[in-house]
Amino acid sequence: MRLKSMREDRDIKQAELAELLNCKQNTYQQYESGKRQIPIDALKKLAIFYNTSIDYLLEMTDEIKPYSRKK
């Protein structure tokens, strides 16, 4: 996953993203390291936060641009 690189590129602390996802910093660290699976709702929040797609976060595409939003 690209969670760590996305966070570091923007100089964001794990604690800040943990707050966004309403989880503990340690839990977020486990998402980044792959020790814990990240819930779908958290992936959605991160994709919106980073203005990208879940596919990009999960390294299923190299296209950083998000998909068009459903209206």
N, C-alpha and C positions, 0 to 999 in steps of 0.2 A: 504494500500500500504506500501511497505517497503522503500520508498524513504528516509524518515528521518533516519531510522536506518542504511541504507546503507551509507548515507552521514556522519553521526556521527561516524560510525565505522572507517571511513577513515580520520577523522578530516578535513572535507571540509566545507567551509562556504557556506551558501545559495547563497551569492552574486557570488561566483565562478561558481556554477552550473547555476545560472541565466544568467551569461555571456555566458556559453557554449550553452545554449538554446536560447540565444538572446531575453531574456525577462527581466523584472524588478525583483528585489529581492522580492518585495511584491507579485508578480504573482507567483514566484516559491514557496513562503511560502504557498500560497493558494493551490497549487498543493499538497504539503506535508500534509496539514491539511484536504484535501478533500473538501475544499470550492469551488474549481474550478476544472473542468475536465481537465486533461492533454492531449494535442493533441498527436495523434499517432506519428507524426514526432519527437516530444520531447521524447516520450517513446523509440523510436528507438535509438536516440542519447544517452539516459541514459543507455540503455541495452548495447550498444557498449562501452560506457565509463566505466561501471562497469564490463564488460566482463561477462554478464549473459543474461538471456532471459527476454523478456517482461512478460512472464508468471510468472517468479520468482518475478519481481518487483510488479506485481499485486496480488501476493500471491495465484496464481492458482496452483503452484507447490512448493515443498520445495527443489527441485533440483537446486542448484545454477549454475551448469555447463551449459554453453550456448549450444544451438543446433549447429550442424555442419552448417557451412556457405555454402550458395548456390554458385556454381561456374559459 
